[in-house]
Amino acid sequence: MRVVSLLPSATEIVYALGAQDRLVGVTFECDEPASARVDHRVIVSGRDTSAMDVAAIDAYVRAELAAGRDLYTLDEGAMADLDPDVILTQDLCRVCAVPTGQVDAALAHLQCRADVVTLDPMTLRDVLDGVRVVGDALGVPDAAADVVSALQQRLDAVGAAVDGRPRRRTAVVEWVDPLFTGGHWIPDQVEAAGGDPVGGHPGTASGPTSWHDLRQVRPEVVLVAPCGYGLEGAAEQAEVVARELPDAEVWAIDGNAVVVRPGPRLVEGVEAIAAVLHPDAMPASHHVRRIV
């Protein structure tokens, strides 16, 4: 079986299932594990935004989408050369990865009969279910069941550790200019970590809000997990949050690693958030840094 993954979280799932030998194509953002984009052909590229500040990135994304242009380029020639049996993709966010429609059009043009598996989780439970979906598509359902069971055991352990403890009002910021707060599975992560999620968008897409509205929900703790950034980038944006919300405890968290990508490491994110909210019940995490 030959598998192409068009989003980083799906690549992580493939590796978690021990099926990386079936992976033949990935995207330029598939960096977990680091060898993923070295060992496999990169067939999706995008603009390097590392030199742009957050406002410039937002302006670029909005302009491209408004003009009907795609943020990612799918190399159809490479796709044809790889002749995949299964393609893992998504429709969740045009800013995050190649959407299914673009993939379907490419396959029709190439007359390729690959099975397209679309992963669009909105909750933490959906993410775990997605592991099973990928396992079924790759013919390794037992491995998927084992991975999900191990992840659920870790979630259960966090739940037991924080059970009965005060639930602090916790907001998650995904972007600071303009301000976006966490949706999708992120409120579930906060709740699983023993927090009371506020100011977010549970069960729906992350979205814009105002500093005024975020202040109104009185978060005690704010976790800053910008999409596309690791811990250092999160710490820079967290400084902005600390100035805007001086009454809150502000932490940076490695968004790319444990918050914004819907893969197995979201459970590590729950553990990291629990370490912030209940440091006497959970071991410290290297994925977070307190700002104020």
Backbone as CSV, one residue per row, in Angstrom:
resi,resn,N_x,N_y,N_z,CA_x,CA_y,CA_z,C_x,C_y,C_z
1,MET,0.839,-1.199,0.000,0.000,0.000,0.000,0.874,1.250,0.000
2,ARG,0.477,2.248,-0.802,1.223,3.497,-0.921,0.326,4.632,-0.420
3,VAL,0.828,5.377,0.561,0.018,6.370,1.256,0.640,7.754,1.111
4,VAL,-0.190,8.737,0.801,0.221,10.147,0.775,-0.528,10.872,1.879
5,SER,0.199,11.629,2.689,-0.419,12.435,3.743,-0.285,13.910,3.388
6,LEU,-1.412,14.601,3.355,-1.421,16.014,2.985,-1.638,16.934,4.175
7,LEU,-1.449,16.417,5.382,-1.499,17.275,6.562,-0.621,16.675,7.656
8,PRO,0.051,17.540,8.419,1.013,17.067,9.422,0.428,16.128,10.457
9,SER,-0.796,16.398,10.926,-1.370,15.545,11.961,-1.599,14.133,11.444
10,ALA,-1.983,13.983,10.180,-2.171,12.653,9.609,-0.843,11.920,9.512
11,THR,0.211,12.641,9.189,1.541,12.028,9.150,1.926,11.506,10.526
12,GLU,1.633,12.299,11.564,1.908,11.851,12.929,1.126,10.578,13.251
13,ILE,-0.112,10.511,12.812,-0.933,9.329,13.071,-0.335,8.105,12.383
14,VAL,0.088,8.277,11.135,0.684,7.154,10.405,1.892,6.607,11.152
15,TYR,2.734,7.502,11.646,3.904,7.061,12.402,3.491,6.402,13.717
16,ALA,2.493,6.945,14.382,2.034,6.351,15.641,1.524,4.934,15.431
17,LEU,0.981,4.669,14.239,0.469,3.345,13.906,1.576,2.393,13.463
18,GLY,2.796,2.907,13.343,3.898,2.080,12.875,3.812,1.750,11.397
19,ALA,3.096,2.575,10.633,2.869,2.306,9.216,3.652,3.252,8.311
20,GLN,4.725,3.851,8.829,5.470,4.830,8.051,6.140,4.239,6.814
21,ASP,6.323,2.926,6.795,6.913,2.305,5.614,5.977,2.366,4.412
22,ARG,4.688,2.652,4.657,3.714,2.763,3.575,3.596,4.206,3.076
23,LEU,4.202,5.131,3.803,4.098,6.548,3.477,5.086,6.895,2.361
24,VAL,4.573,7.498,1.283,5.441,7.842,0.150,5.490,9.340,-0.113
25,GLY,4.500,10.105,0.350,4.474,11.538,0.099,3.922,12.300,1.282
26,VAL,4.499,13.496,1.551,4.084,14.324,2.679,4.094,15.789,2.248
27,THR,3.816,16.683,3.199,3.870,18.119,2.935,5.135,18.718,3.547
28,PHE,5.427,19.945,3.162,6.621,20.615,3.687,6.500,20.923,5.169
29,GLU,5.303,20.836,5.736,5.089,21.107,7.157,5.067,19.839,8.011
30,CYS,5.243,18.684,7.402,5.229,17.421,8.151,6.585,17.243,8.843
31,ASP,6.674,17.781,10.054,7.954,17.817,10.766,7.956,17.005,12.053
32,GLU,6.968,16.136,12.231,6.930,15.267,13.409,6.588,13.848,12.973
33,PRO,7.569,12.933,13.058,8.943,13.182,13.478,9.727,13.992,12.442
34,ALA,10.878,14.482,12.861,11.664,15.367,11.991,12.072,14.689,10.690
35,SER,12.186,13.377,10.716,12.620,12.645,9.529,11.518,12.501,8.480
36,ALA,10.276,12.864,8.833,9.144,12.597,7.935,9.334,13.249,6.573
37,ARG,9.766,14.505,6.545,9.895,15.190,5.263,11.276,15.000,4.647
38,VAL,12.112,14.216,5.301,13.414,13.843,4.736,13.316,12.466,4.093
39,ASP,12.607,11.586,4.754,12.500,10.207,4.282,11.465,10.025,3.176
40,HIS,10.569,11.011,3.003,9.496,10.868,2.026,9.447,12.093,1.119
41,ARG,8.913,11.910,-0.058,8.862,12.994,-1.043,7.882,14.071,-0.600
42,VAL,8.283,15.316,-0.681,7.422,16.449,-0.346,6.642,16.842,-1.594
43,ILE,5.320,16.724,-1.534,4.511,17.013,-2.718,3.581,18.203,-2.520
44,VAL,3.642,18.828,-1.341,2.850,20.038,-1.094,3.788,21.113,-0.553
45,SER,3.766,22.275,-1.170,4.605,23.389,-0.725,3.733,24.593,-0.404
46,GLY,4.337,25.591,0.243,3.610,26.810,0.599,4.601,27.927,0.848
47,ARG,4.098,29.115,1.059,4.966,30.268,1.258,5.641,30.213,2.626
48,ASP,6.910,30.561,2.658,7.645,30.664,3.913,7.278,31.991,4.578
49,THR,6.604,31.915,5.730,6.165,33.122,6.429,7.009,33.414,7.668
50,SER,8.156,32.748,7.792,8.949,32.861,9.018,9.469,34.272,9.265
51,ALA,9.628,35.064,8.206,10.145,36.424,8.370,9.035,37.456,8.551
52,MET,7.782,37.031,8.574,6.646,37.937,8.682,6.142,37.968,10.115
53,ASP,5.657,39.154,10.554,5.051,39.203,11.880,3.606,38.711,11.794
54,VAL,2.952,38.596,12.950,1.633,37.970,12.965,0.594,38.764,12.183
55,ALA,0.678,40.096,12.214,-0.275,40.914,11.469,-0.075,40.736,9.971
56,ALA,1.188,40.650,9.545,1.484,40.472,8.121,1.027,39.107,7.637
57,ILE,1.195,38.086,8.458,0.728,36.750,8.083,-0.790,36.751,7.927
58,ASP,-1.475,37.371,8.877,-2.941,37.427,8.800,-3.374,38.165,7.537
59,ALA,-2.731,39.284,7.223,-3.090,40.055,6.034,-2.849,39.240,4.762
60,TYR,-1.733,38.519,4.729,-1.419,37.682,3.566,-2.472,36.595,3.378
61,VAL,-2.821,35.899,4.451,-3.804,34.820,4.369,-5.149,35.361,3.908
62,ARG,-5.583,36.481,4.497,-6.878,37.049,4.124,-6.898,37.476,2.652
63,ALA,-5.811,38.053,2.177,-5.751,38.510,0.792,-5.790,37.330,-0.181
64,GLU,-5.059,36.271,0.138,-5.037,35.107,-0.746,-6.404,34.433,-0.797
65,LEU,-7.030,34.280,0.340,-8.340,33.638,0.370,-9.399,34.490,-0.322
66,ALA,-9.324,35.800,-0.103,-10.295,36.700,-0.741,-10.168,36.667,-2.260
67,ALA,-8.951,36.461,-2.746,-8.711,36.402,-4.184,-8.992,35.017,-4.765
68,GLY,-9.374,34.074,-3.901,-9.673,32.737,-4.371,-8.452,31.904,-4.665
69,ARG,-7.312,32.334,-4.138,-6.079,31.578,-4.368,-5.824,30.610,-3.218
70,ASP,-5.186,29.506,-3.533,-4.861,28.516,-2.520,-3.557,28.871,-1.825
71,LEU,-3.474,28.560,-0.547,-2.270,28.829,0.232,-1.213,27.743,0.046
72,TYR,-1.619,26.618,-0.524,-0.708,25.491,-0.700,-0.705,25.057,-2.160
73,THR,0.433,24.565,-2.611,0.576,24.097,-3.982,0.786,22.593,-3.984
74,LEU,-0.119,21.891,-4.616,-0.026,20.441,-4.730,0.691,20.093,-6.027
75,ASP,1.781,19.362,-5.926,2.569,18.954,-7.089,1.893,17.743,-7.729
76,GLU,1.094,18.000,-8.762,0.340,16.921,-9.389,1.266,15.914,-10.070
77,GLY,2.374,16.397,-10.610,3.324,15.491,-11.241,3.894,14.501,-10.241
78,ALA,4.230,15.019,-9.049,4.747,14.143,-7.999,3.684,13.159,-7.553
79,MET,2.443,13.629,-7.467,1.343,12.747,-7.087,1.210,11.594,-8.080
80,ALA,1.287,11.921,-9.365,1.172,10.888,-10.388,2.326,9.900,-10.293
81,ASP,3.528,10.405,-10.059,4.705,9.523,-9.951,4.570,8.558,-8.771
82,LEU,3.993,9.053,-7.664,3.885,8.228,-6.467,2.766,7.192,-6.570
83,ASP,1.762,7.461,-7.399,0.660,6.539,-7.629,0.095,5.993,-6.313
84,PRO,-0.442,6.874,-5.452,-0.887,6.427,-4.127,-2.161,5.589,-4.173
85,ASP,-2.297,4.725,-3.176,-3.533,3.969,-2.977,-4.473,4.701,-2.026
86,VAL,-3.884,5.434,-1.061,-4.659,6.163,-0.057,-4.077,7.555,0.091
87,ILE,-4.952,8.559,0.157,-4.535,9.943,0.393,-5.266,10.450,1.629
88,LEU,-4.515,10.961,2.584,-5.073,11.506,3.822,-5.107,13.022,3.710
89,THR,-6.300,13.610,3.851,-6.438,15.052,3.689,-7.507,15.572,4.637
90,GLN,-7.949,16.841,4.434,-8.893,17.477,5.346,-9.674,18.577,4.656
91,ASP,-10.785,18.960,5.260,-11.550,20.132,4.840,-11.720,21.109,5.991
92,LEU,-11.037,20.851,7.099,-11.262,21.605,8.328,-10.853,23.062,8.197
93,CYS,-9.725,23.315,7.519,-9.175,24.675,7.507,-8.315,24.880,6.272
94,ARG,-8.682,25.834,5.443,-7.899,26.128,4.233,-6.554,26.743,4.565
95,VAL,-6.423,27.257,5.785,-5.157,27.858,6.193,-4.158,26.789,6.641
96,CYS,-4.670,25.603,6.946,-3.827,24.561,7.552,-3.295,23.542,6.564
97,ALA,-4.023,23.254,5.492,-3.610,22.182,4.594,-4.429,22.245,3.315
98,VAL,-4.030,21.417,2.342,-4.745,21.327,1.078,-6.150,20.771,1.327
99,PRO,-7.193,21.457,0.855,-8.558,20.953,1.061,-8.877,19.791,0.138
100,THR,-9.880,19.009,0.511,-10.242,17.813,-0.245,-10.613,18.132,-1.684
101,GLY,-11.312,19.243,-1.908,-11.727,19.589,-3.260,-10.565,19.712,-4.220
102,GLN,-9.478,20.315,-3.762,-8.299,20.450,-4.608,-7.689,19.084,-4.909
103,VAL,-7.716,18.205,-3.923,-7.191,16.854,-4.116,-8.049,16.083,-5.113
104,ASP,-9.374,16.161,-4.949,-10.274,15.456,-5.859,-10.081,15.924,-7.297
105,ALA,-9.909,17.236,-7.475,-9.709,17.769,-8.823,-8.411,17.234,-9.430
106,ALA,-7.371,17.179,-8.617,-6.099,16.664,-9.106,-6.208,15.198,-9.489
107,LEU,-6.896,14.416,-8.675,-7.042,12.994,-8.963,-7.854,12.766,-10.232
108,ALA,-8.894,13.581,-10.424,-9.696,13.455,-11.637,-8.846,13.778,-12.862
109,HIS,-8.028,14.829,-12.739,-7.161,15.231,-13.852,-6.148,14.134,-14.166
110,LEU,-5.636,13.493,-13.124,-4.606,12.471,-13.300,-5.194,11.092,-13.561
111,GLN,-6.539,10.987,-13.455,-7.223,9.703,-13.582,-6.666,8.690,-12.571
112,CYS,-6.476,9.181,-11.368,-5.950,8.363,-10.279,-7.120,7.868,-9.437
113,ARG,-7.084,6.617,-9.005,-8.201,6.015,-8.282,-7.920,5.860,-6.793
114,ALA,-7.064,6.651,-6.249,-6.732,6.538,-4.831,-7.954,6.800,-3.957
115,ASP,-8.012,6.112,-2.821,-9.051,6.383,-1.825,-8.656,7.636,-1.047
116,VAL,-9.554,8.602,-0.993,-9.306,9.843,-0.271,-9.985,9.769,1.085
117,VAL,-9.190,9.865,2.146,-9.709,9.815,3.518,-9.639,11.230,4.083
118,THR,-10.793,11.792,4.388,-10.870,13.167,4.877,-11.034,13.171,6.389
119,LEU,-10.143,13.864,7.069,-10.160,13.944,8.526,-10.559,15.354,8.941
120,ASP,-11.722,15.495,9.562,-12.231,16.807,9.961,-12.725,16.782,11.403
121,PRO,-11.860,16.525,12.368,-12.318,16.439,13.756,-12.697,17.802,14.317
122,MET,-13.737,17.820,15.143,-14.139,19.044,15.819,-13.987,18.931,17.328
123,THR,-13.844,17.706,17.830,-13.719,17.475,19.269,-12.530,16.563,19.532
124,LEU,-12.136,16.471,20.794,-11.049,15.580,21.164,-11.429,14.135,20.872
125,ARG,-12.671,13.765,21.106,-13.130,12.425,20.787,-13.032,12.166,19.292
126,ASP,-13.359,13.156,18.474,-13.221,13.009,17.023,-11.778,12.721,16.627
127,VAL,-10.830,13.351,17.309,-9.419,13.136,16.994,-9.049,11.671,17.244
128,LEU,-9.472,11.131,18.376,-9.193,9.727,18.672,-9.883,8.810,17.664
129,ASP,-11.115,9.160,17.305,-11.819,8.367,16.299,-11.085,8.416,14.957
130,GLY,-10.448,9.565,14.661,-9.701,9.703,13.420,-8.528,8.739,13.338
131,VAL,-7.923,8.427,14.472,-6.843,7.435,14.495,-7.386,6.089,14.016
132,ARG,-8.582,5.733,14.468,-9.198,4.483,14.023,-9.506,4.519,12.525
133,VAL,-9.977,5.663,12.047,-10.290,5.795,10.621,-9.036,5.574,9.781
134,VAL,-7.934,6.193,10.176,-6.684,6.012,9.440,-6.213,4.564,9.547
135,GLY,-6.336,3.984,10.731,-5.956,2.587,10.902,-6.730,1.663,9.984
136,ASP,-8.032,1.899,9.861,-8.854,1.085,8.959,-8.416,1.272,7.509
137,ALA,-8.162,2.519,7.111,-7.787,2.808,5.724,-6.448,2.180,5.359
138,LEU,-5.556,2.088,6.345,-4.222,1.544,6.092,-4.124,0.046,6.383
139,GLY,-5.246,-0.537,6.805,-5.258,-1.963,7.058,-4.595,-2.377,8.354
140,VAL,-4.541,-1.463,9.328,-3.932,-1.786,10.626,-4.893,-1.411,11.761
141,PRO,-6.114,-1.954,11.748,-7.086,-1.566,12.772,-6.668,-1.953,14.183
142,ASP,-5.962,-3.047,14.332,-5.544,-3.461,15.670,-4.524,-2.484,16.249
143,ALA,-3.607,-2.028,15.407,-2.632,-1.035,15.863,-3.335,0.247,16.273
144,ALA,-4.356,0.642,15.499,-5.113,1.850,15.829,-5.836,1.694,17.160
145,ALA,-6.419,0.528,17.378,-7.112,0.285,18.644,-6.146,0.374,19.818
146,ASP,-4.931,-0.140,19.638,-3.925,-0.079,20.705,-3.502,1.360,20.982
147,VAL,-3.317,2.152,19.916,-2.915,3.554,20.088,-4.010,4.322,20.817
148,VAL,-5.255,4.151,20.382,-6.370,4.861,21.015,-6.514,4.440,22.472
149,SER,-6.369,3.166,22.752,-6.475,2.687,24.126,-5.408,3.315,25.011
150,ALA,-4.177,3.390,24.502,-3.091,3.986,25.283,-3.333,5.473,25.522
151,LEU,-3.843,6.164,24.514,-4.133,7.591,24.667,-5.262,7.798,25.676
152,GLN,-6.287,6.953,25.607,-7.407,7.082,26.540,-6.956,6.807,27.967
153,GLN,-6.055,5.863,28.142,-5.538,5.583,29.479,-4.816,6.804,30.047
154,ARG,-4.080,7.501,29.215,-3.400,8.716,29.671,-4.412,9.805,30.037
155,LEU,-5.455,9.942,29.219,-6.498,10.918,29.545,-7.185,10.562,30.853
156,ASP,-7.435,9.281,31.036,-8.079,8.841,32.283,-7.183,9.133,33.485
157,ALA,-5.868,8.969,33.295,-4.935,9.235,34.390,-4.932,10.707,34.765
158,VAL,-5.001,11.582,33.763,-5.090,13.016,34.050,-6.392,13.307,34.788
159,GLY,-7.491,12.736,34.297,-8.780,12.955,34.939,-8.773,12.554,36.398
160,ALA,-8.133,11.434,36.696,-8.062,10.969,38.084,-7.199,11.898,38.930
161,ALA,-6.122,12.413,38.327,-5.200,13.276,39.075,-5.828,14.617,39.441
162,VAL,-6.705,15.142,38.572,-7.266,16.479,38.810,-8.684,16.417,39.374
163,ASP,-9.202,15.220,39.543,-10.578,15.067,40.014,-10.781,15.747,41.371
164,GLY,-11.853,16.540,41.452,-12.204,17.204,42.703,-11.445,18.480,42.983
165,ARG,-10.512,18.858,42.120,-9.743,20.082,42.339,-10.463,21.281,41.710
166,PRO,-10.225,22.476,42.216,-10.885,23.664,41.666,-10.565,23.841,40.183
167,ARG,-11.594,24.149,39.417,-11.414,24.338,37.968,-11.246,25.828,37.671
168,ARG,-10.047,26.208,37.297,-9.761,27.618,37.026,-10.273,28.006,35.641
169,ARG,-10.760,29.234,35.532,-11.283,29.746,34.275,-10.114,29.952,33.315
170,THR,-10.150,29.221,32.190,-8.986,29.136,31.312,-9.359,29.455,29.871
171,ALA,-8.645,30.421,29.292,-8.828,30.772,27.882,-7.592,30.350,27.098
172,VAL,-7.806,30.014,25.831,-6.695,29.670,24.940,-6.711,30.629,23.762
173,VAL,-5.597,31.315,23.566,-5.452,32.272,22.464,-4.643,31.613,21.355
174,GLU,-5.194,31.641,20.130,-4.504,31.048,18.979,-3.790,32.098,18.128
175,TRP,-4.141,33.342,18.294,-3.516,34.407,17.472,-3.775,35.724,18.181
176,VAL,-2.861,36.683,18.050,-3.034,37.932,18.792,-3.312,39.148,17.919
177,ASP,-3.072,39.067,16.622,-3.289,40.250,15.772,-3.794,39.804,14.404
178,PRO,-5.148,39.694,14.259,-6.199,39.970,15.235,-6.329,38.824,16.243
179,LEU,-7.078,39.089,17.304,-7.237,38.114,18.366,-8.158,36.969,17.927
180,PHE,-7.649,35.736,18.040,-8.432,34.525,17.814,-8.340,33.669,19.071
181,THR,-9.450,33.094,19.461,-9.426,32.163,20.590,-9.786,30.757,20.109
182,GLY,-9.399,29.770,20.908,-9.441,28.387,20.480,-10.829,27.793,20.368
183,GLY,-11.021,27.024,19.311,-12.232,26.240,19.118,-11.872,24.793,18.864
184,HIS,-12.689,24.122,18.036,-12.455,22.714,17.741,-12.318,21.915,19.034
185,TRP,-11.251,21.166,19.147,-10.985,20.268,20.287,-10.326,20.981,21.461
186,ILE,-9.957,22.251,21.307,-9.166,22.927,22.337,-9.929,23.103,23.648
187,PRO,-11.196,23.536,23.638,-11.932,23.568,24.917,-12.009,22.194,25.579
188,ASP,-12.081,21.135,24.775,-12.080,19.786,25.343,-10.768,19.501,26.061
189,GLN,-9.652,19.963,25.481,-8.361,19.763,26.133,-8.332,20.440,27.495
190,VAL,-8.834,21.668,27.552,-8.853,22.403,28.813,-9.697,21.676,29.840
191,GLU,-10.866,21.226,29.414,-11.754,20.534,30.348,-11.131,19.225,30.827
192,ALA,-10.518,18.469,29.908,-9.878,17.207,30.283,-8.713,17.433,31.234
193,ALA,-8.111,18.629,31.163,-6.981,18.958,32.028,-7.406,19.497,33.384
194,GLY,-8.708,19.560,33.621,-9.190,20.048,34.904,-9.405,21.536,34.950
195,GLY,-9.676,22.153,33.793,-9.951,23.577,33.734,-11.378,23.859,33.315
196,ASP,-11.777,25.101,33.422,-13.086,25.569,32.974,-12.859,26.432,31.738
197,PRO,-13.098,25.898,30.521,-12.795,26.663,29.308,-13.724,27.863,29.135
198,VAL,-13.128,29.029,28.907,-13.915,30.252,28.697,-13.344,31.004,27.496
199,GLY,-14.208,31.797,26.875,-13.774,32.683,25.801,-13.477,32.006,24.490
200,GLY,-13.762,30.701,24.370,-13.442,29.970,23.152,-14.675,29.619,22.340
201,HIS,-14.512,28.607,21.497,-15.572,28.238,20.561,-15.711,26.715,20.556
202,PRO,-16.252,26.134,21.612,-16.324,24.671,21.704,-17.156,24.045,20.595
203,GLY,-16.610,22.994,19.979,-17.341,22.254,18.966,-17.460,22.933,17.629
204,THR,-16.803,24.089,17.467,-16.824,24.783,16.183,-15.434,25.366,15.946
205,ALA,-15.254,26.026,14.821,-13.919,26.496,14.464,-13.414,27.581,15.408
206,SER,-12.096,27.605,15.610,-11.497,28.733,16.308,-11.870,30.002,15.557
207,GLY,-12.039,31.099,16.303,-12.525,32.289,15.626,-12.124,33.578,16.301
208,PRO,-12.449,34.688,15.652,-12.073,35.994,16.177,-12.916,36.399,17.371
209,THR,-12.325,37.188,18.234,-13.039,37.815,19.333,-12.359,39.140,19.601
210,SER,-12.832,39.859,20.573,-12.210,41.149,20.906,-11.560,41.039,22.277
211,TRP,-10.593,41.895,22.515,-9.964,41.917,23.836,-10.997,42.250,24.899
212,HIS,-11.932,43.142,24.560,-12.993,43.493,25.510,-13.797,42.264,25.903
213,ASP,-14.213,41.461,24.883,-15.024,40.286,25.174,-14.239,39.248,25.961
214,LEU,-12.953,39.129,25.663,-12.148,38.162,26.405,-11.991,38.604,27.864
215,ARG,-11.833,39.898,28.076,-11.744,40.397,29.466,-13.046,40.138,30.210
216,GLN,-14.176,40.230,29.487,-15.484,40.085,30.118,-15.705,38.688,30.702
217,VAL,-15.054,37.667,30.141,-15.254,36.309,30.666,-14.290,36.014,31.820
218,ARG,-13.446,36.986,32.184,-12.582,36.945,33.367,-11.720,35.679,33.464
219,PRO,-10.885,35.421,32.462,-10.020,34.239,32.575,-8.997,34.405,33.695
220,GLU,-8.822,33.359,34.462,-7.776,33.359,35.475,-6.438,32.958,34.870
221,VAL,-6.504,32.080,33.882,-5.312,31.587,33.193,-5.540,31.741,31.693
222,VAL,-4.516,32.214,30.981,-4.582,32.294,29.521,-3.393,31.523,28.952
223,LEU,-3.691,30.568,28.095,-2.668,29.793,27.399,-2.553,30.325,25.976
224,VAL,-1.362,30.666,25.562,-1.146,31.247,24.236,-0.497,30.168,23.360
225,ALA,-1.257,29.704,22.367,-0.833,28.587,21.522,-1.044,28.940,20.061
226,PRO,-0.237,29.847,19.510,-0.470,30.303,18.136,-0.250,29.204,17.105
227,CYS,-1.188,29.112,16.176,-1.105,28.134,15.100,0.132,28.412,14.244
228,GLY,0.920,27.369,14.002,2.108,27.516,13.177,3.363,27.857,13.941
229,TYR,3.284,27.959,15.270,4.435,28.362,16.076,4.748,27.329,17.147
230,GLY,6.024,27.268,17.510,6.457,26.484,18.639,6.468,27.325,19.897
231,LEU,7.209,26.876,20.892,7.174,27.541,22.198,7.771,28.942,22.147
232,GLU,8.857,29.148,21.408,9.474,30.474,21.372,8.538,31.496,20.740
233,GLY,7.928,31.140,19.626,6.976,32.050,18.988,5.769,32.306,19.854
234,ALA,5.330,31.279,20.570,4.199,31.447,21.483,4.560,32.417,22.598
235,ALA,5.792,32.339,23.102,6.220,33.230,24.178,6.200,34.688,23.726
236,GLU,6.580,34.944,22.484,6.553,36.316,21.963,5.123,36.841,21.919
237,GLN,4.189,36.026,21.411,2.804,36.477,21.346,2.187,36.572,22.743
238,ALA,2.664,35.744,23.662,2.134,35.783,25.024,2.447,37.100,25.718
239,GLU,3.520,37.750,25.324,3.835,39.060,25.893,2.736,40.064,25.576
240,VAL,2.167,39.956,24.375,1.055,40.837,23.988,-0.152,40.548,24.876
241,VAL,-0.438,39.277,25.083,-1.581,38.891,25.912,-1.396,39.390,27.340
242,ALA,-0.183,39.285,27.848,0.087,39.734,29.215,-0.183,41.226,29.378
243,ARG,0.102,42.006,28.345,-0.165,43.449,28.421,-1.659,43.737,28.354
244,GLU,-2.381,42.965,27.557,-3.816,43.194,27.378,-4.639,42.652,28.545
245,LEU,-4.137,41.600,29.201,-4.879,40.960,30.292,-3.995,40.904,31.533
246,PRO,-3.739,42.048,32.140,-2.789,42.100,33.254,-3.239,41.353,34.507
247,ASP,-4.518,41.029,34.604,-5.014,40.337,35.794,-4.948,38.814,35.668
248,ALA,-4.553,38.322,34.492,-4.540,36.876,34.268,-3.128,36.315,34.393
249,GLU,-3.075,35.049,34.722,-1.823,34.292,34.679,-1.639,33.844,33.231
250,VAL,-0.533,34.230,32.605,-0.348,33.983,31.175,0.786,32.984,30.948
251,TRP,0.506,31.980,30.138,1.483,30.955,29.791,1.584,30.819,28.278
252,ALA,2.783,30.575,27.800,2.996,30.174,26.406,3.000,28.650,26.363
253,ILE,2.441,28.098,25.296,2.441,26.648,25.111,2.767,26.340,23.656
254,ASP,3.501,25.294,23.422,3.927,24.913,22.078,2.711,24.445,21.279
255,GLY,2.121,25.396,20.553,0.890,25.099,19.827,1.065,24.010,18.787
256,ASN,2.100,24.120,17.949,2.293,23.134,16.897,2.443,21.723,17.449
257,ALA,3.099,21.617,18.589,3.373,20.291,19.134,2.158,19.661,19.780
258,VAL,1.411,20.425,20.590,0.438,19.757,21.465,-0.944,20.392,21.514
259,VAL,-1.238,21.371,20.650,-2.555,22.015,20.721,-3.265,22.081,19.376
260,VAL,-2.638,22.610,18.356,-3.385,22.954,17.141,-3.432,21.860,16.079
261,ARG,-2.581,20.861,16.184,-2.603,19.775,15.204,-3.380,18.585,15.768
262,PRO,-4.449,18.161,15.100,-5.311,17.116,15.659,-4.757,15.705,15.497
263,GLY,-3.702,15.432,16.252,-3.090,14.116,16.224,-2.888,13.583,17.628
264,PRO,-2.149,12.493,17.776,-1.972,11.860,19.085,-1.368,12.768,20.147
265,ARG,-0.558,13.763,19.741,0.098,14.598,20.744,-0.854,15.563,21.449
266,LEU,-2.115,15.626,21.031,-3.070,16.440,21.776,-3.206,15.949,23.210
267,VAL,-3.015,14.646,23.410,-3.078,14.110,24.769,-1.914,14.640,25.590
268,GLU,-0.762,14.780,24.965,0.373,15.414,25.643,0.041,16.863,25.985
269,GLY,-0.766,17.498,25.123,-1.227,18.844,25.412,-2.125,18.900,26.626
270,VAL,-3.009,17.918,26.765,-3.859,17.845,27.958,-2.985,17.724,29.202
271,GLU,-1.964,16.889,29.134,-1.059,16.713,30.271,-0.319,18.009,30.592
272,ALA,0.099,18.741,29.545,0.809,20.001,29.758,-0.105,21.052,30.379
273,ILE,-1.345,21.136,29.897,-2.298,22.099,30.451,-2.615,21.747,31.900
274,ALA,-2.776,20.464,32.170,-3.040,20.037,33.544,-1.877,20.412,34.464
275,ALA,-0.654,20.350,33.953,0.515,20.735,34.752,0.493,22.223,35.082
276,VAL,-0.068,23.036,34.175,-0.214,24.466,34.430,-1.303,24.723,35.470
277,LEU,-2.435,24.065,35.285,-3.595,24.335,36.140,-3.492,23.667,37.502
278,HIS,-2.806,22.536,37.563,-2.729,21.757,38.810,-1.295,21.263,39.021
279,PRO,-0.366,22.178,39.247,1.054,21.788,39.333,1.365,20.841,40.485
280,ASP,0.501,20.812,41.503,0.733,19.894,42.610,0.227,18.483,42.319
281,ALA,-0.478,18.322,41.171,-1.031,17.012,40.822,-0.385,16.396,39.593
282,MET,0.272,17.228,38.786,0.846,16.753,37.534,2.302,17.188,37.420
283,PRO,3.156,16.362,36.807,4.552,16.760,36.619,4.676,17.909,35.635
284,ALA,5.724,18.713,35.791,5.964,19.851,34.914,6.154,19.390,33.464
285,SER,5.795,20.268,32.532,5.909,19.955,31.106,6.879,20.908,30.442
286,HIS,7.706,20.391,29.529,8.630,21.243,28.784,7.927,21.975,27.635
287,HIS,6.632,21.714,27.451,5.889,22.362,26.369,5.319,23.723,26.780
288,VAL,5.467,24.111,28.045,4.866,25.364,28.499,5.918,26.243,29.166
289,ARG,5.627,27.541,29.192,6.503,28.504,29.865,5.625,29.615,30.436
290,ARG,5.802,29.906,31.703,5.012,30.982,32.298,5.604,32.327,31.906
291,ILE,4.720,33.250,31.531,5.147,34.606,31.145,4.950,35.551,32.312
292,VAL,3.767,35.565,32.913,3.500,36.363,34.125,2.584,35.552,35.038
